[in-house]
């Protein structure tokens, strides 16, 4: 199974300041996403597809001034771009904290 066809990754520089509360709020605002674990500057969330209820995993972590995101489908060979769109939506909602 090629991970590149069912997942997306993103690394973004953050502006100075405490961006973590904004990141958590932005993840909570994503449709059909629930945070399942949160630690200092790292979280794991799950997203269920609307039609069949397939689960995708989302990880976000902040290390120094860098936000790393990874979204991947648990099953299947393709995600039809859903994970890349999810990360793009998250980045867009965080435009005020991304450098």
N, C-alpha and C positions, 0 to 999 in steps of 0.2 A: 504494500500500500504506500503510495507516495504522499507524504505529509503535505507537500506543497499544493496539492489539489483540494485539501480539506481543511486548511488552516491559514491563518494570517498572523504576521508579527509586525510590531511597530516599536521604534525607539524614538523618543522625542526629548529634546532639551526643555527644561522648565525654567521659567523666570524665577528670580530670587523671591524668597518668601515661602510660606507654608501652603503648598498647593494640595496637600493630602485631603483636607475636608472637601474641597471642590471636586477632587477626583472621585471620592466616595459618593458624593451627591450625584455626579454625572452618571456613574455606573447604576445607581439606584433608579435613575430616570429612564434608563434604556427599557424598551418594551420587552416584556416577558423574561426579565432578568432578575434573579434574586442572589444576593450575596450569601454564600454558605460558610465562609470563614474570612476573618479579617484579623491581621496582626499589624504591628507597627509598620506602616509603609508597604504593606502587601495585602492583597485580597484575592480570593477565589470566588467566582460566581458561576452560576449555571443559567443557561438560556434554553427554553423549550420552543421548538418550532410550532407555529400556529396550527398547521394542518395535522401533522402526525405525532407531534409531541417529542420529536427527536431532541436529544440533549447535546448542547455544545458547552464546552468549558471555556471560561474567560479568566485569565490571570493578569493582574496589574501589580507592578511593584515600582517603587521609587527608590533609586540608589543615588545618593548625592543630588545632582541636578538633572537626573535622567529618569524618564518614565518609560518603563518597558511593558508592553502589552502583548499578549498572545491569546488568540481565540482559535479553538480547534473543535471539529466535529468528533464526537465519540465513536460514531459508526459511519460506515459507508466510504465510498471512494471519492466522492465529490461533495462539496458544500454549496455549489452553484453561486459562489461569491458572497454568501451570507456573512461569513466571518470577516472578510475584508471590509464589507459595508458596515458591519458593527464597529470595527475599529475606526473607520473613517468618521462615523457618526460621533463616536466618543471623542476623537481628536477635535472635531468641529465644535462640540459643546464645551471643550476646554481651551478654546482659542485664546482666552484671556490669560491663561497661565502657561501656555506653551511659548517658548522663546522663538 
